[in-house]
């Protein structure tokens, strides 16, 4: 049953009754939610709007069958955005799972490589694709490394923090304990295909909350076996930043629907 937790949600419901009825049919039994936030956060670039963690939790709390909202996100100490996200998740009473973000460093020092060498490119481009490149392309890309070196750039940093294993294990453990009938995953990563298949084989309802073109082909294929996909654009007004809610028109209008 849906019972709005805030006055703002109550106001929006008047224009979104069909969406609420669809969600009530999804959350008809005891439900656990698993949010892979590192996967979800980049969706804002596609959607044109951002998810506000407080509004999202208030909205999910409005469904009495949703018993647990798990939130998975890496933590980078001293990083302003990371500190803010961690505090927001804790304050909003998500079940927070976090671990340190790994900082990977890649040398782009081109001073000792030949113009047609792929030594540096091997770190960033798959070998199967590199084999398709002409020598002129390799030389051009290496020249860009030289140009960066001249500007004092010799190392590129990349951040990595993957929760696919933890989320998959948590879902399967909850299934084994029979603690939920409906499993809602916020992600589009292909690595979840196996645990999702296991959940469906056990007779559980599995729903993917995602956005258009952000679902892997492996997960899309599972719709033939019963996986449901819910387009989060339908609940934008309930969960986006308030200042974006006040914009005229719908940022997602015209986007392909799932």
Number of C-alpha atoms within 10 A of each C-alpha: 16 16 12 18 16 12 8 12 18 13 12 14 15 10 11 14 11 12 13 18 13 12 16 16 11 19 23 16 16 15 22 21 23 22 20 23 17 16 19 18 13 12 20 13 9 15 18 11 20 20 19 14 18 17 21 17 17 17 19 20 18 16 20 16 20 21 15 18 19 19 21 25 24 22 19 19 11 8 9 9 12 16 13 11 16 19 12 15 20 13 11 15 15 18 15 15 17 15 13 12 17 14 11 11 11 13 12 20 18 20 11 6 12 11 17 16 14 19 12 17 16 11 12 9 11 10 12 8 8 16 10 9 10 10 14 11 13 16 16 13 16 24 15 13 20 19 13 16 16 10 9 10 14 16 14 11 9 11 11 11 16 16 18 17 11 11 21 18 13 15 23 17 12 15 19 12 9 11 15 21 19 24 25 23 23 20 26 25 16 14 15 18 18 12 17 24 18 14 20 17 12 14 12 19 21 21 21 24 21 21 25 18 15 15 19 15 13 15 23 19 13 16 13 9 11 15 18 18 22 20 15 17 23 15 17 20 21 24 23 20 18 14 8 16 17 10 9 7 8 16 16 15 10 7 13 10 14 15
